[in-house]
Amino acid sequence: MEENQNEQHFNVELSEEIAEGIFTNLSLISHSNSEFILDFIRFMPGVPKAKVKSRLILTPDHAKRLMYMLQDNLEKFEAANGKININEESANMPLNFGGPTAMA
């Protein structure tokens, strides 16, 4: 029995508009007991108001799969390009801008 017989294949359509992507440099994550909400924000220096450019709403199991996929891709990126250095203090800083977090 071949190893990839259990793999599922499907076609994914990517429109030209979506393929261009959206630049974001800040992400906020909140959750309830049934979903994770990821807001992707563009924060520009000197501009008093940051704007949410995209919002993803995920089930908890999909959020965990996404975490593992990101971790795997970051490890591969760092193996090829060197360690990504970030300020650990700022990486763990809660950024809720005065609003609630982890609420439904």
C-alpha positions as CSV (number, residue, x, y, z in Angstrom):
1,M,0.0,0.0,0.0
2,E,1.4,3.3,-1.1
3,E,1.9,6.0,1.6
4,N,0.1,8.7,-0.3
5,Q,-3.1,6.7,-1.1
6,N,-4.7,8.4,1.9
7,E,-4.0,11.9,0.6
8,Q,-7.0,13.9,-0.6
9,H,-6.6,16.1,-3.6
10,F,-8.8,19.0,-4.5
11,N,-8.7,22.1,-6.7
12,V,-8.4,25.6,-5.1
13,E,-9.4,28.6,-7.0
14,L,-7.4,31.8,-6.3
15,S,-8.8,34.9,-7.9
16,E,-6.4,37.6,-9.2
17,E,-7.6,40.1,-6.6
18,I,-7.0,37.7,-3.7
19,A,-3.7,36.5,-5.1
20,E,-2.3,40.1,-4.8
21,G,-2.6,39.8,-1.0
22,I,-3.0,42.4,1.6
23,F,0.0,43.8,3.6
24,T,-0.5,43.7,7.4
25,N,2.0,44.3,10.1
26,L,-0.1,43.6,13.2
27,S,-2.3,40.8,14.2
28,L,-4.8,40.5,17.0
29,I,-6.3,37.2,18.1
30,S,-9.3,36.6,20.4
31,H,-11.4,33.6,21.0
32,S,-14.7,32.2,22.4
33,N,-15.5,28.6,23.3
34,S,-16.4,27.9,19.6
35,E,-14.2,30.1,17.4
36,F,-10.9,32.0,17.1
37,I,-10.9,35.4,15.5
38,L,-7.8,36.7,13.8
39,D,-7.7,40.3,12.8
40,F,-5.0,41.4,10.4
41,I,-4.2,45.1,10.7
42,R,-2.1,47.7,8.8
43,F,-0.5,50.0,11.3
44,M,1.3,53.0,9.8
45,P,3.7,55.2,11.8
46,G,2.3,58.7,12.3
47,V,-1.2,57.7,11.5
48,P,-3.4,57.8,14.7
49,K,-5.8,55.0,13.5
50,A,-4.9,51.5,12.5
51,K,-7.2,49.7,10.1
52,V,-8.3,46.1,10.1
53,K,-7.6,44.8,6.6
54,S,-8.9,41.3,7.0
55,R,-10.6,39.1,9.6
56,L,-10.5,35.3,9.7
57,I,-12.9,33.3,11.9
58,L,-11.7,29.7,12.6
59,T,-12.9,26.7,14.5
60,P,-10.6,25.7,17.4
61,D,-9.4,22.6,15.6
62,H,-8.6,24.6,12.4
63,A,-6.8,27.2,14.5
64,K,-4.6,24.5,16.0
65,R,-3.8,23.0,12.6
66,L,-2.9,26.6,11.4
67,M,-0.6,27.0,14.3
68,Y,1.2,23.7,13.5
69,M,1.4,24.6,9.8
70,L,2.9,28.1,10.7
71,Q,5.4,26.5,13.0
72,D,6.5,24.0,10.4
73,N,6.9,26.7,7.8
74,L,8.8,29.0,10.1
75,E,11.2,26.2,11.0
76,K,11.8,25.5,7.3
77,F,12.2,29.3,6.6
78,E,14.7,29.6,9.4
79,A,16.6,26.5,8.3
80,A,17.1,28.1,4.9
81,N,17.4,31.8,5.9
82,G,18.6,32.0,9.5
83,K,16.8,32.7,12.7
84,I,14.1,35.4,12.8
85,N,15.0,37.7,15.7
86,I,12.2,39.4,17.5
87,N,11.9,41.1,20.8
88,E,10.4,38.4,23.0
89,E,8.8,41.0,25.3
90,S,6.9,42.6,22.4
91,A,6.0,39.2,21.0
92,N,4.0,38.4,24.2
93,M,2.5,41.8,24.7
94,P,-1.3,41.9,24.8
95,L,-2.6,44.3,22.3
96,N,-6.3,44.7,22.8
97,F,-6.5,48.5,22.4
98,G,-8.8,48.8,25.4
99,G,-11.3,46.2,24.0
100,P,-12.2,42.8,25.4
101,T,-10.2,39.7,24.6
102,A,-11.2,36.1,24.6
103,M,-14.9,37.0,24.6
104,A,-17.7,35.6,22.5
